[in-house]
Amino acid sequence: MGTNTTSFIPKNLDYSIDKLTTEWQTPSNIALVKYWGKTNPQLPKNASISFTLSNCHTTTKIEFSKHQKLETPEFELFFEGKKKDDFKPKIATFFNRIATYCPYVLEYKMVIYSENSFPHSSGIASSASGMSAIAMCLMSLEKQLNPTISQDFFNQKASFLARLGSGSASRSIEGPLVIWGEHADFKESSDLFGIPFPYDIHPIFQNYQDTILLVDKGEKQVSSTVGHNLMIDHPYAENRFKQANDNLSKLSKILQKGDSKAFINLVESEALTLHAMMMTSNSYFILMKPNTLKVINEIWNYRNETNSTVCFTLDAGANVHLLYPESETKEIHSFIENKLAKYCQNGQYIHDHSGNGAKNLY
């Protein structure tokens, strides 16, 4: 679907609104086919697909107040009730990046209140839920300034804006499955924004469960931004981008047919490939921890013994996302308590499941 961004530049905005308060709750997401490697501005080198989560979310309220035209965006930021100036530079960069598409960020002062449903340093991707929540609040203001915009355009532009804050945030607007990145099998797909998976999925993959095992809650030693940049001269990069796009074609059929065994194989392979790319970068790095590997081996043993369809995926960190169908919930919760909780920091894990994306709270 090309890379034409002009449709996102507003033509007619009525600045007669002096004040607006809006609040959104947007979820994190977990990629099944990973993207690793990007070009500016936040464009992926391959398409990806993710489950939108439900319980792991960010709630953000923004108070907009009309002001004389500003030179640069002005905002205050409160995170979980406290002023959070160390988060401000990333959000300031985001506002400057989107000013062409959201000229109203130079017409209104903003006070942002944000909180996560999960501990900030838990290793869950908070940038995806956090940046998508801000994008939804901005679009609520735009809808007031231009009531003619459609719901489809609202969501599409929100995903486009969220992407400019954090690539994976483009996949947190809708759900339960979202594709981001241009791909021949999905004619509406785009590098600019995420789209809902356009086909019916088999009942077994509906309301899919994801328990996040908090193996390590510390800050990552290598940020995702640095990791993505290491793909630029990576010796295996081009083959990896092709593999990911091929895997997305395969996963599309798997999700429609309900082939659990093929799902396990592809999703676990994608997770390990992501980390293999990190280990073969220069400079190289390892984000898995010893307990990550112990959990993976426990999962494999359990599957061999029980014929379960539980599997794992990983994001760019040490935590393990345990994926399983709703029908196995009781058994898997016992497995977690009996075998896996001991590998989690302070025995902590979060039960989650696939969800439908952003919710308007106010």
Secondary structure by P-SEA (a helix, b strand, c coil): ccccccccccccccccccbbbbbbbbbbbbbccccccccccccccccbbbbbbccbbbbbbbbbbbccccccccbbbbccccccccaaaaaaaaaaaacccccccccbbbbbbbbbccccccccaaaaaaaaaaaaaaaaaaaaacccccaaaaaaaaaaaaaaaccccccccccccccccccccccccccccccccccccccccccbbbbbcccccccccccaaaaaaaaccccaaaaaaaaaaaaaaaaaaaaaaccaaaaaaaaaaaaaaaaaaaaacccccccccaaaaaaaaaaaaaaaacccccccccccccbbbbbbcccaaaaaaaaaacccccccccbbbbbbcccccccccc
